Amino acid sequence: MKTANFLLRDQHNGDVHKIDPELLDLLYQLKGVLGVHKKPFHVLSAYRSPQTNARLHRRSRGVASKSLHMSGKAIDIRIEGLKTRTIRDAALNMAQGGVGYYPQNHFVHVDTGNFRTW
């Protein structure tokens, strides 16, 4: 977990935070549903410090002020060669946590909060 915490640190300021192990389990299950165990995730954002999140929230309405990114429970991903819609549909079929779909920016948000979609 120490390695995962470091790899998924705040990319803006380098802050490291504990990542929810259930988030890693969710990603592993998502790869199984998609049948792409050997393809890497491209991580756009995982942990965000409160300062980073506040700055991003001021710039975009798409960033929640109380984002689960700040507690290490959310991640924004792509998988090369897969349509964003395909990733979203697989995550929705799993019905675990939140699933956000950002087709114009080509990424999917998944988190370990309550099941919801946007």
Buried (B, 14 or more C-beta within 10 A) or exposed (E): EEEBBEEBBBBBEEBBBBBBEEBBEBBEBBBEEBEBEEEEBEBBBBBBBBEBBBBBBEEEEEBBEEBBBBBBBBBBBBBEEBEBEBBBBBBBEBEBBBBBBBEEEEBBBBBBBEEEEE
